[in-house]
Amino acid sequence: MAKSREEEKRELMEKVFGKDAPNRKLTPEDKEVLKKNPFTGEEISTELEKLKQNSEIINKQFEEINNLFTDSGLDELSQSLKNDFGEDFDMGKEESLNIVFDQNSLGEKFEAIEKAVGEQVLCQDEYLKGLSKAFRRPFVMGQQPSGLNCAILVTGGNDTGRHTSIEEMVRQLKANSLLANDSIATVDLEKYSSKEDENNFIIDLYGAINNSQVIVFDNIQYCSASYLTYIEEILLESRLSLSKRYILNNKQLVETTNSLAKNTIKQLSFAGKYLVFITSLKTSKLLNVVGSRFINNISDSLVTRDLSVDDMIKIFPSKLNGLKTRCLTTLNLLLEADESMNQYIRDRYNGENAGFLVNLVTLLYNGLSEYKLQNLVNETQSAVISYHDDKLFINEDPFDRYLPVIVDNAIEEVRKELDQLVGLTEVKKYIYSLQDFYAAQQMRKSQGLKTTEVSKHMIFTGNPGTGKTTIARILAKYLKAIGVLSNGQLIEVSRSDLVGKYVGHTAPLTMQVIKSAIGGILFIDEAYSLYRGENDSFGLEAIDTLVKAMEDNREDLIVILAGYTREMKTFLQSNSGLQSRFPNQIEFPDYTGEELYGIAVINAKSAGYKIDEGAKEALTAYFTKVQENDSVRSGNGRLSRNMVEAAILSQSKRVLNDKEADIDVLLLEDFDLS
């Protein structure tokens, strides 16, 4: 005879808890102790210890029975048991017992924790005090009204210790028995830039709350507005109500469309969690992205400060120790650094790149690795890094010997390339002026004076073949050489590279392109094609995403929009933010006949040919006539290049039939001037 549901439940309870299981709950005395907040005084220390032990037993028992029910496929019975057995078990599972410790001992613990974190994250004393206070808050004040332990916003530049401090803080809290584990769940909000990512977002949140008490949300500035409302609900309610149906399958959250599915997950609980939001945006800028409701529900807003050159010198020994260990264990090198390295930092650190020391350590290790390869011996070798005469040395050998060959005179090389271009006189003047401007700003900064930040984004207008793409490529290398850009690559795209093919595709596609261009120039050819009228929602979404990303990455990204003059004017009116963000509008004039002939000479030379002087007058006249008739369709520089390529083919036939002909000379008869 089949057992009733109640009989099955009783047997399972007795199997886990024993014969008296149905009657086991926290005593009224236990509950009275729970209500006292904060707990102080020796008279209740015994009760606290007893309560702590009881809560640990309850947590363990609940996990056992929950796993048993899940493995047995008895989810419905599990939920019924939780309801029947009492709220005490639910509290043990869903939330930590919100006990406030003796404040004297708690203060000593956090003082030691703050000191330990400070040994790993240097020169951020004020920030670390705030971080310690934030994590201490629920131990003093209890959980927030929403049920969260704390919601922390951390802003500041990259490589200023934001993530490292959180990791070390959690590690120390676990070591001091203030957290159950030192696991941190990280949710990168940049991954969820469209509504189509909702399932992944929910599944990742479920994984985060089940694995960690501390959840870090990265890149909130890139999060879709759809998910910002979800985050606001979590901050307000410590839970997220789910609009879709989800079930557990092998302990994994999955969406189901089965309307008959039982035991669906209706909400995710964040009670008892620390939520940490990390962004590089200043709070004032972030407010424009997330709104005041998000900011108002943050309990602690912290900022890491920018690092000075003295900070870098103070931090360098700790980075050096890590490098020493790596060199000894992998290269068998006993590394030392001369005090002159402090002067190297003073000479090279510009106060902006917080990742300077990371890059320096990478540079040193690469050079030391090559040094080891060139000086192979079995025993441990000594290597001393020093700096003098504006150069690095390994054991007084020039450090450059052990690095890949690079162009030291990058600025001169780029200038030479720019000077060789035909025409574009005004464009060249503008580019050369940039070096003077940025050099002057660096001088002002070094003297403690206020600097001026100007928009570096540009618009190139003009007909096809007037040198827009060529100038953009040279400009990327030039700005890298003078220190304005970190990498100097040129990413050339058009509408098809930015605009998606279905709803939810455009924003992530545009962001993917933008990320590839950070450190260099994003060159959008025929940019006016992004806007095809008010009904072009995909194009407008690409423009909105672009404008936002330009602001977020303004220090290391330049966007150049290129296209016909008239069409670009219409395009700029499609978005109110475009006009102000592109103050540098450069017109590329059509080439004259003389300039096109000069371009033809250069094209021929690069192919290993020269144009006979007797062809100059006729070619110049031909180019002039074509430009006067239709410079829009002529192709400008492309016309010249195409003429030379056709002449080379024609000359090939001629020299094969005339053994006396110069094989590297293009005559007038080789050019088709019809």
C-alpha positions as CSV (number, residue, x, y, z in Angstrom):
1,M,0.0,0.0,0.0
2,A,1.4,3.4,-1.0
3,K,2.5,5.7,1.8
4,S,0.8,9.0,2.2
5,R,2.6,12.3,1.6
6,E,2.7,13.0,5.3
7,E,4.1,9.6,6.1
8,E,6.9,10.0,3.5
9,K,7.7,13.4,5.0
10,R,7.9,12.1,8.6
11,E,10.1,9.2,7.6
12,L,12.6,11.5,5.8
13,M,12.6,13.9,8.7
14,E,13.3,11.2,11.2
15,K,16.0,9.7,8.9
16,V,17.9,13.0,9.0
17,F,17.1,14.5,12.5
18,G,16.0,11.6,14.6
19,K,12.7,10.6,16.3
20,D,12.0,14.0,17.8
21,A,12.5,15.9,14.5
22,P,9.0,17.2,14.1
23,N,9.2,19.0,17.4
24,R,12.7,20.5,17.1
25,K,12.8,24.3,16.9
26,L,14.7,27.2,18.4
27,T,13.6,27.7,22.0
28,P,11.9,31.0,23.0
29,E,15.0,31.8,25.0
30,D,17.1,31.5,21.8
31,K,14.8,33.8,20.0
32,E,15.0,36.4,22.8
33,V,18.8,36.4,22.5
34,L,18.4,36.9,18.8
35,K,16.3,40.1,19.4
36,K,19.0,41.7,21.5
37,N,21.0,44.0,19.2
38,P,23.8,44.7,19.8
39,F,25.1,42.1,22.2
40,T,27.5,43.3,24.8
41,G,28.6,42.2,28.2
42,E,30.0,38.9,29.6
43,E,26.7,37.9,31.1
44,I,25.4,36.6,27.8
45,S,28.6,35.4,26.2
46,T,27.7,31.8,27.1
47,E,24.3,32.2,25.5
48,L,25.9,33.6,22.4
49,E,28.2,30.6,22.0
50,K,25.3,28.2,22.5
51,L,23.3,30.1,19.9
52,K,26.2,30.0,17.5
53,Q,26.6,26.3,17.9
54,N,22.8,25.9,17.4
55,S,22.9,27.9,14.2
56,E,25.8,25.9,12.8
57,I,23.9,22.7,13.5
58,I,20.7,24.0,11.9
59,N,22.6,25.2,8.8
60,K,24.3,21.8,8.4
61,Q,21.0,19.9,9.0
62,F,19.2,22.0,6.5
63,E,21.9,21.4,3.8
64,E,21.7,17.7,4.4
65,I,17.9,17.5,4.0
66,N,17.9,19.9,1.1
67,N,20.5,17.8,-0.8
68,L,18.5,14.6,0.1
69,F,15.3,16.1,-1.3
70,T,17.0,17.4,-4.4
71,D,18.7,14.1,-5.1
72,S,15.5,12.2,-4.5
73,G,13.5,14.5,-6.9
74,L,11.2,15.5,-4.0
75,D,11.4,19.3,-4.5
76,E,7.7,19.8,-3.6
77,L,8.1,17.8,-0.4
78,S,11.2,19.8,0.4
79,Q,9.2,23.1,0.2
80,S,6.4,21.6,2.2
81,L,8.8,20.5,4.9
82,K,10.4,24.0,5.1
83,N,6.9,25.5,5.6
84,D,5.9,22.9,8.2
85,F,9.2,22.8,10.1
86,G,9.2,26.5,10.9
87,E,10.8,29.8,10.0
88,D,14.0,29.0,12.0
89,F,15.3,26.7,9.3
90,D,14.5,29.1,6.5
91,M,16.4,31.8,8.4
92,G,19.4,29.5,8.7
93,K,19.3,28.7,5.0
94,E,18.4,32.1,3.4
95,E,20.1,34.5,5.8
96,S,23.0,34.6,8.2
97,L,21.9,35.0,11.9
98,N,22.3,38.7,12.2
99,I,24.4,38.6,15.4
100,V,26.4,41.7,16.4
101,F,29.6,40.7,18.1
102,D,31.2,42.3,21.2
103,Q,32.3,45.7,19.9
104,N,35.7,45.7,21.6
105,S,36.8,42.4,20.1
106,L,35.2,43.4,16.7
107,G,37.2,46.6,16.7
108,E,40.4,44.8,17.3
109,K,39.7,42.3,14.5
110,F,38.9,45.0,11.9
111,E,41.9,47.0,12.9
112,A,44.1,44.0,12.2
113,I,42.2,43.3,8.9
114,E,42.6,46.9,7.7
115,K,46.4,46.7,8.5
116,A,46.7,43.4,6.6
117,V,44.9,44.7,3.5
118,G,47.0,47.9,3.6
119,E,50.1,45.7,3.3
120,Q,48.8,44.5,0.0
121,V,47.3,47.7,-1.3
122,L,49.6,50.6,-0.7
123,C,49.0,54.3,-0.8
124,Q,45.2,54.1,-0.4
125,D,44.9,54.6,3.3
126,E,41.7,56.8,3.3
127,Y,40.0,54.4,0.8
128,L,40.9,51.4,2.9
129,K,39.5,53.0,6.1
130,G,36.2,53.5,4.2
131,L,36.3,49.9,2.9
132,S,36.9,48.5,6.4
133,K,34.0,50.6,7.7
134,A,31.7,49.4,4.9
135,F,32.4,45.7,5.7
136,R,32.1,46.3,9.4
137,R,28.8,48.1,9.0
138,P,26.4,45.1,9.3
139,F,28.3,43.8,12.4
140,V,27.5,47.1,14.1
141,M,24.2,48.2,12.6
142,G,22.7,44.9,11.5
143,Q,21.5,44.3,8.0
144,Q,20.1,47.1,5.9
145,P,16.3,47.5,5.9
146,S,16.3,45.7,2.6
147,G,18.0,42.7,4.1
148,L,21.4,43.3,2.4
149,N,24.5,43.4,4.5
150,C,25.9,46.3,2.6
151,A,25.9,47.9,-0.8
152,I,29.3,49.4,-1.7
153,L,30.2,51.6,-4.7
154,V,34.0,51.7,-5.5
155,T,35.1,54.2,-8.1
156,G,38.6,55.1,-9.3
157,G,41.1,54.6,-12.0
158,N,42.3,51.2,-13.3
159,D,45.2,49.6,-11.4
160,T,44.6,51.6,-8.3
161,G,43.8,48.6,-6.1
162,R,40.0,48.4,-6.4
163,H,39.7,44.7,-7.1
164,T,42.8,43.7,-5.1
165,S,41.5,45.4,-1.9
166,I,38.1,43.6,-2.1
167,E,39.8,40.2,-2.6
168,E,42.2,40.8,0.3
169,M,39.4,42.2,2.5
170,V,37.3,39.1,2.0
171,R,40.3,36.8,2.6
172,Q,41.0,38.5,5.9
173,L,37.4,38.4,7.0
174,K,37.3,34.7,6.4
175,A,40.6,34.3,8.3
176,N,39.0,36.1,11.2
177,S,35.9,33.9,11.1
178,L,33.7,36.9,10.1
179,L,32.7,35.3,6.8
180,A,31.9,31.7,6.1
181,N,34.2,31.6,3.0
182,D,36.5,33.8,1.0
183,S,34.8,33.2,-2.3
184,I,33.9,36.3,-4.4
185,A,31.4,36.0,-7.2
186,T,32.0,38.5,-10.0
187,V,29.3,39.6,-12.4
188,D,30.6,41.5,-15.4
189,L,27.7,43.7,-16.4
190,E,29.3,44.6,-19.7
191,K,28.3,41.1,-20.9
192,Y,24.6,42.0,-20.6
193,S,24.3,45.0,-23.0
194,S,21.0,43.9,-24.6
195,K,17.6,42.5,-23.6
196,E,18.5,39.3,-25.3
197,D,21.0,38.5,-22.6
198,E,18.4,38.3,-19.8
199,N,18.5,34.5,-19.3
200,N,22.3,34.5,-19.0
201,F,22.0,37.4,-16.5
202,I,19.5,35.6,-14.3
203,I,21.5,32.4,-14.4
204,D,24.7,34.1,-13.5
205,L,23.0,35.9,-10.6
206,Y,21.7,32.6,-9.3
207,G,25.2,31.2,-9.4
208,A,26.6,34.2,-7.6
209,I,24.2,34.1,-4.7
210,N,24.7,30.4,-4.2
211,N,28.5,30.5,-4.2
212,S,29.5,33.6,-2.3
213,Q,28.5,36.1,0.3
214,V,30.3,38.9,-1.5
215,I,29.2,39.7,-5.1
216,V,31.2,42.1,-7.2
217,F,29.4,43.9,-10.1
218,D,31.9,45.2,-12.7
219,N,31.3,47.8,-15.5
220,I,27.9,48.9,-14.5
221,Q,28.4,51.8,-16.9
222,Y,28.0,49.4,-19.8
223,C,24.9,47.6,-18.4
224,S,21.7,47.7,-20.4
225,A,19.0,50.0,-18.9
226,S,16.8,46.8,-18.7
227,Y,19.1,45.3,-16.1
228,L,19.5,48.5,-14.1
229,T,15.9,48.2,-13.0
230,Y,16.7,44.7,-11.8
231,I,19.7,45.9,-9.8
232,E,17.6,48.7,-8.3
233,E,15.1,46.1,-7.1
234,I,17.9,44.0,-5.5
235,L,19.1,47.2,-3.7
236,L,15.6,48.1,-2.5
237,E,14.3,44.6,-1.7
238,S,17.4,42.3,-1.4
239,R,15.6,40.1,-3.9
240,L,14.8,39.9,-7.6
241,S,11.4,38.8,-8.8
242,L,11.6,36.7,-11.9
243,S,9.3,37.4,-14.8
244,K,10.0,34.1,-16.5
245,R,9.7,30.5,-15.3
246,Y,12.9,28.9,-14.0
247,I,13.5,25.5,-12.5
248,L,16.4,23.6,-11.1
249,N,17.9,20.9,-13.3
250,N,20.9,19.1,-11.7
251,K,21.3,22.1,-9.4
252,Q,21.5,24.5,-12.4
253,L,18.9,27.2,-13.0
254,V,17.3,26.8,-16.4
255,E,14.3,28.5,-18.1
256,T,11.3,26.4,-18.8
257,T,8.3,27.0,-21.0
258,N,6.4,24.2,-19.5
259,S,3.3,25.7,-17.9
260,L,2.8,22.5,-15.8
261,A,6.3,22.6,-14.3
262,K,6.3,22.4,-10.5
263,N,8.5,24.1,-8.0
264,T,9.5,27.0,-10.3
265,I,11.9,29.6,-8.9
266,K,10.0,32.8,-8.4
267,Q,12.7,35.0,-7.0
268,L,16.4,35.3,-6.1
269,S,17.2,36.3,-2.6
270,F,20.3,38.5,-1.9
271,A,19.6,38.7,1.9
272,G,22.8,38.7,3.9
273,K,25.0,39.5,0.9
274,Y,27.6,42.2,0.4
275,L,27.1,43.9,-3.0
276,V,30.2,45.7,-4.4
277,F,29.9,47.8,-7.6
278,I,33.2,48.7,-9.2
279,T,33.5,51.3,-12.0
280,S,36.1,53.7,-13.4
281,L,33.5,56.4,-13.8
282,K,33.3,59.2,-11.2
283,T,30.1,59.3,-9.2
284,S,28.9,62.4,-10.9
285,K,29.3,60.8,-14.3
286,L,27.8,57.5,-13.1
287,L,24.7,59.3,-11.9
288,N,23.9,60.1,-15.5
289,V,24.1,56.4,-16.3
290,V,22.3,54.7,-13.4
291,G,20.1,57.5,-12.0
292,S,19.7,58.8,-8.4
293,R,17.7,55.8,-7.2
294,F,20.7,53.5,-7.5
295,I,23.1,56.0,-5.9
296,N,20.7,56.7,-3.0
297,N,20.6,53.0,-2.1
298,I,24.3,52.7,-1.8
299,S,25.4,52.5,1.8
300,D,29.1,53.3,1.2
301,S,30.6,55.2,-1.7
302,L,34.3,54.9,-1.9
303,V,37.0,56.2,-4.3
304,T,40.6,55.2,-4.8
305,R,42.8,58.2,-5.4
306,D,45.1,58.7,-8.3
307,L,48.7,57.7,-7.6
308,S,51.5,60.2,-7.5
309,V,55.0,59.6,-8.5
310,D,56.0,59.4,-4.9
311,D,53.3,56.7,-4.5
312,M,54.8,54.8,-7.4
313,I,58.2,54.9,-5.7
314,K,56.7,53.6,-2.5
315,I,54.8,50.8,-4.2
316,F,57.8,49.7,-6.5
317,P,59.6,47.6,-3.8
318,S,56.5,45.4,-3.4
319,K,56.3,44.9,-7.1
320,L,60.0,44.3,-7.3
321,N,59.7,41.5,-4.6
322,G,57.3,39.6,-6.8
323,L,59.6,40.1,-9.8
324,K,62.6,38.8,-7.7
325,T,60.7,35.7,-6.8
326,R,59.7,35.0,-10.4
327,C,63.2,35.6,-11.7
328,L,64.8,33.3,-9.1
329,T,62.3,30.4,-9.6
330,T,62.0,30.6,-13.4
331,L,65.2,32.2,-14.6
332,N,67.6,31.2,-11.8
333,L,68.5,34.9,-11.6
334,L,69.2,36.7,-8.3
335,L,67.8,40.1,-9.1
336,E,68.5,43.4,-7.4
337,A,67.5,46.9,-8.3
338,D,69.7,49.9,-7.8
339,E,68.2,53.0,-6.0
340,S,68.6,54.8,-9.3
341,M,65.3,53.1,-10.4
342,N,63.5,55.7,-8.3
343,Q,64.8,58.3,-10.7
344,Y,63.6,56.2,-13.6
345,I,60.1,56.3,-12.2
346,R,60.3,60.0,-11.7
347,D,61.4,60.6,-15.3
348,R,58.9,58.2,-16.9
349,Y,55.7,58.2,-14.8
350,N,53.3,60.9,-16.1
351,G,50.8,60.7,-13.2
352,E,48.1,59.2,-15.5
353,N,48.9,55.6,-16.2
354,A,48.3,53.8,-12.9
355,G,49.4,50.6,-14.6
356,F,52.9,52.0,-15.1
357,L,54.5,49.6,-12.6
358,V,52.8,46.6,-14.0
359,N,54.1,47.6,-17.5
360,L,57.6,48.2,-16.0
361,V,57.7,44.8,-14.3
362,T,56.7,43.2,-17.6
363,L,59.3,45.1,-19.5
364,L,62.0,44.1,-16.9
365,Y,61.0,40.4,-17.0
366,N,61.1,40.3,-20.8
367,G,64.5,41.8,-20.8
368,L,65.9,39.6,-18.1
369,S,64.5,36.5,-19.9
370,E,66.5,37.5,-23.0
371,Y,69.5,38.2,-20.8
372,K,69.3,34.7,-19.4
373,L,69.0,33.2,-22.9
374,Q,72.1,35.0,-24.0
375,N,74.1,34.1,-20.9
376,L,73.2,30.5,-20.2
377,V,75.0,29.0,-17.1
378,N,73.8,26.4,-14.7
379,E,74.5,28.2,-11.4
380,T,72.4,31.1,-10.1
381,Q,73.4,34.4,-11.7
382,S,73.2,37.9,-10.2
383,A,71.5,40.6,-12.2
384,V,71.4,44.3,-11.1
385,I,69.0,46.7,-12.8
386,S,70.1,50.3,-12.8
387,Y,69.3,53.6,-14.5
388,H,71.6,56.4,-15.7
389,D,72.2,58.5,-18.7
390,D,68.4,58.2,-19.4
391,K,68.8,54.4,-20.0
392,L,68.2,51.2,-18.2
393,F,71.0,48.7,-17.7
394,I,71.4,45.0,-16.7
395,N,74.8,44.6,-15.0
396,E,75.9,47.8,-16.8
397,D,74.9,46.3,-20.2
398,P,72.4,48.5,-22.0
399,F,68.9,47.1,-21.4
400,D,67.8,47.8,-24.9
401,R,70.1,45.0,-26.1
402,Y,67.7,42.5,-24.6
403,L,64.5,43.8,-25.9
404,P,62.9,43.4,-29.4
405,V,64.1,46.1,-31.8
406,I,61.8,49.1,-31.8
407,V,61.9,52.4,-33.5
408,D,63.4,54.9,-31.1
409,N,62.8,57.9,-33.4
410,A,59.1,57.1,-33.8
411,I,58.1,60.8,-34.0
412,E,60.7,61.6,-36.6
413,E,59.6,58.5,-38.7
414,V,56.0,59.5,-38.6
415,R,56.8,63.1,-39.5
416,K,58.9,61.9,-42.4
417,E,56.0,59.8,-43.6
418,L,53.6,62.7,-43.3
419,D,56.0,65.1,-45.1
420,Q,56.1,62.7,-48.1
421,L,52.4,63.0,-48.6
422,V,51.4,65.3,-51.5
423,G,49.3,68.4,-50.7
424,L,47.2,68.5,-47.5
425,T,49.1,71.5,-46.2
426,E,46.4,72.6,-43.7
427,V,45.8,69.1,-42.4
428,K,49.5,68.6,-41.7
429,K,49.7,71.9,-39.8
430,Y,46.8,70.8,-37.6
431,I,48.5,67.4,-36.8
432,Y,51.9,69.1,-36.0
433,S,50.1,71.5,-33.7
434,L,48.9,68.6,-31.5
435,Q,52.4,67.7,-30.4
436,D,53.0,71.3,-29.2
437,F,49.7,71.4,-27.4
438,Y,50.2,68.1,-25.5
439,A,53.9,68.9,-24.7
440,A,52.7,72.3,-23.2
441,Q,50.1,70.5,-21.1
442,Q,52.7,68.0,-19.7
443,M,54.9,71.0,-18.8
444,R,52.1,72.7,-17.0
445,K,51.2,69.5,-15.2
446,S,54.8,68.9,-14.1
447,Q,54.8,72.5,-12.6
448,G,51.5,71.8,-10.7
449,L,49.5,74.1,-13.0
450,K,46.0,73.4,-14.2
451,T,45.8,71.6,-17.5
452,T,43.3,71.9,-20.3
453,E,41.6,68.8,-21.7
454,V,40.3,69.1,-25.2
455,S,38.2,66.7,-27.3
456,K,40.4,64.7,-29.6
457,H,37.6,63.3,-31.7
458,M,37.5,64.5,-35.3
459,I,35.5,64.6,-38.5
460,F,37.1,64.2,-41.8
461,T,35.0,65.5,-44.7
462,G,35.8,65.5,-48.4
463,N,35.5,63.4,-51.6
464,P,36.8,59.9,-52.0
465,G,40.5,59.5,-52.5
466,T,41.5,62.8,-50.8
467,G,43.7,61.0,-48.2
468,K,41.3,60.7,-45.2
469,T,42.1,57.1,-44.4
470,T,45.9,57.6,-45.0
471,I,46.0,60.6,-42.6
472,A,44.0,58.7,-40.0
473,R,46.5,55.8,-40.1
474,I,49.5,58.2,-39.8
475,L,47.7,60.2,-37.1
476,A,47.2,57.0,-35.0
477,K,51.0,56.3,-35.1
478,Y,51.8,59.9,-34.4
479,L,49.6,60.3,-31.3
480,K,51.1,57.0,-30.0
481,A,54.6,58.4,-30.5
482,I,53.9,61.6,-28.6
483,G,52.2,59.7,-25.8
484,V,48.5,60.7,-26.4
485,L,47.4,57.1,-27.2
486,S,48.6,53.9,-25.5
487,N,48.6,51.6,-28.5
488,G,48.2,53.5,-31.8
489,Q,46.2,51.0,-33.9
490,L,43.7,52.1,-36.5
491,I,40.4,50.2,-36.6
492,E,38.5,51.1,-39.9
493,V,34.8,50.2,-39.9
494,S,31.6,51.1,-41.7
495,R,27.9,50.7,-40.9
496,S,27.8,46.9,-41.5
497,D,30.5,46.5,-38.7
498,L,28.4,48.4,-36.1
499,V,24.8,47.8,-36.9
500,G,23.3,44.4,-36.0
501,K,20.9,42.3,-38.0
502,Y,18.3,41.8,-35.3
503,V,16.9,43.4,-32.1
504,G,19.5,43.3,-29.3
505,H,22.4,42.7,-31.7
506,T,23.6,46.3,-32.4
507,A,24.8,47.5,-28.9
508,P,27.0,44.5,-28.2
509,L,28.3,44.5,-31.8
510,T,29.2,48.2,-31.5
511,M,30.8,47.7,-28.1
512,Q,32.9,44.9,-29.5
513,V,34.3,47.2,-32.2
514,I,34.9,50.0,-29.7
515,K,36.8,47.8,-27.3
516,S,39.1,46.7,-30.2
517,A,39.9,50.4,-30.8
518,I,40.7,51.4,-27.3
519,G,44.2,52.7,-27.2
520,G,44.0,53.8,-30.8
521,I,41.7,55.4,-33.4
522,L,38.2,54.2,-34.5
523,F,37.8,55.4,-38.1
524,I,34.2,55.2,-39.3
525,D,34.1,55.6,-43.1
526,E,30.9,56.9,-44.7
527,A,29.7,57.6,-41.1
528,Y,26.6,59.3,-42.4
529,S,25.2,55.9,-43.4
530,L,24.7,55.1,-39.7
531,Y,21.7,57.4,-39.8
532,R,18.9,56.6,-42.3
533,G,16.1,58.6,-40.8
534,E,14.2,58.6,-37.5
535,N,12.8,55.1,-38.2
536,D,16.3,53.6,-38.3
537,S,16.3,52.3,-34.7
538,F,19.3,50.1,-35.3
539,G,21.4,53.0,-36.6
540,L,20.3,55.3,-33.8
541,E,21.2,52.6,-31.3
542,A,24.7,52.3,-32.7
543,I,25.1,56.1,-32.5
544,D,23.9,56.2,-28.9
545,T,26.2,53.4,-27.9
546,L,29.1,55.1,-29.7
547,V,28.5,58.5,-28.0
548,K,28.4,56.9,-24.6
549,A,31.5,54.8,-25.1
550,M,33.4,57.9,-26.4
551,E,32.7,59.6,-23.0
552,D,33.6,56.5,-21.0
553,N,37.0,56.0,-22.8
554,R,37.8,59.6,-23.7
555,E,41.4,59.4,-22.3
556,D,42.5,56.6,-24.6
557,L,40.2,56.5,-27.6
558,I,39.8,58.8,-30.6
559,V,36.9,58.5,-32.9
560,I,37.1,59.9,-36.5
561,L,34.0,60.1,-38.6
562,A,34.6,60.4,-42.3
563,G,32.4,61.1,-45.3
564,Y,31.1,63.5,-47.9
565,T,30.8,67.1,-46.6
566,R,27.1,67.6,-47.2
567,E,26.0,64.2,-45.9
568,M,28.1,64.5,-42.8
569,K,26.4,67.8,-41.9
570,T,23.0,66.1,-42.0
571,F,24.4,63.2,-40.0
572,L,25.6,65.4,-37.2
573,Q,22.1,66.7,-36.7
574,S,20.8,63.1,-36.0
575,N,22.1,63.1,-32.4
576,S,22.3,66.2,-30.2
577,G,25.5,64.9,-28.6
578,L,27.5,64.4,-31.8
579,Q,28.1,68.0,-32.8
580,S,29.6,69.0,-29.4
581,R,31.8,65.8,-29.2
582,F,33.4,66.4,-32.6
583,P,34.7,70.0,-32.5
584,N,37.7,69.2,-34.8
585,Q,36.2,69.2,-38.3
586,I,38.8,68.9,-41.1
587,E,38.0,69.4,-44.7
588,F,40.1,67.4,-47.2
589,P,40.2,69.4,-50.5
590,D,40.3,67.7,-53.9
591,Y,43.8,67.3,-55.4
592,T,44.9,69.6,-58.2
593,G,46.3,68.3,-61.4
594,E,49.9,69.1,-60.2
595,E,49.3,67.2,-57.0
596,L,47.9,64.1,-58.7
597,Y,51.0,64.1,-61.0
598,G,53.1,64.2,-57.8
599,I,51.1,61.3,-56.4
600,A,51.6,59.3,-59.7
601,V,55.4,59.8,-59.4
602,I,55.4,58.5,-55.8
603,N,53.2,55.5,-56.8
604,A,55.5,54.6,-59.7
605,K,58.6,54.9,-57.5
606,S,57.1,52.6,-54.8
607,A,56.5,50.0,-57.6
608,G,60.0,50.3,-58.9
609,Y,59.4,52.6,-61.9
610,K,59.9,56.2,-62.8
611,I,57.8,58.4,-65.1
612,D,59.6,59.9,-68.0
613,E,60.0,63.7,-67.7
614,G,58.4,64.1,-71.1
615,A,55.1,62.8,-69.8
616,K,54.8,65.4,-67.1
617,E,53.0,68.2,-68.9
618,A,50.4,65.9,-70.7
619,L,49.7,64.0,-67.5
620,T,49.2,67.1,-65.4
621,A,46.9,68.6,-68.0
622,Y,44.9,65.4,-68.1
623,F,44.5,65.2,-64.3
624,T,43.5,68.9,-64.2
625,K,40.8,68.4,-66.8
626,V,39.4,65.3,-65.0
627,Q,39.3,67.2,-61.7
628,E,37.5,70.2,-63.2
629,N,34.9,68.0,-64.9
630,D,33.9,65.7,-62.0
631,S,36.2,65.6,-58.9
632,V,33.5,63.8,-56.9
633,R,33.6,60.7,-59.1
634,S,37.2,61.0,-60.3
635,G,38.6,59.2,-57.3
636,N,41.3,61.8,-56.6
637,G,44.3,59.9,-55.4
638,R,42.8,56.6,-56.6
639,L,42.6,58.0,-60.1
640,S,46.4,58.6,-60.0
641,R,47.1,55.2,-58.6
642,N,44.9,53.5,-61.2
643,M,46.6,55.4,-64.0
644,V,50.0,54.2,-62.9
645,E,48.9,50.6,-62.5
646,A,47.4,50.6,-66.0
647,A,50.6,52.2,-67.4
648,I,52.7,49.4,-65.9
649,L,50.7,46.8,-67.6
650,S,50.9,48.6,-70.9
651,Q,54.7,49.2,-70.5
652,S,55.2,45.4,-69.9
653,K,53.9,44.7,-73.5
654,R,56.0,47.5,-74.9
655,V,59.4,46.4,-73.4
656,L,58.8,42.8,-74.4
657,N,58.6,43.9,-78.0
658,D,61.5,46.5,-77.7
659,K,64.7,44.9,-76.3
660,E,66.3,48.4,-76.2
661,A,63.6,50.0,-74.1
662,D,64.3,51.0,-70.4
663,I,62.5,48.4,-68.3
664,D,61.9,50.7,-65.4
665,V,60.7,53.8,-67.3
666,L,57.0,54.7,-68.0
667,L,56.6,56.8,-71.2
668,L,53.7,59.0,-72.1
669,E,52.5,56.3,-74.6
670,D,52.1,53.9,-71.7
671,F,49.3,56.1,-70.2
672,D,45.8,56.0,-71.5
673,L,44.7,59.7,-71.7
674,S,41.6,59.1,-73.7
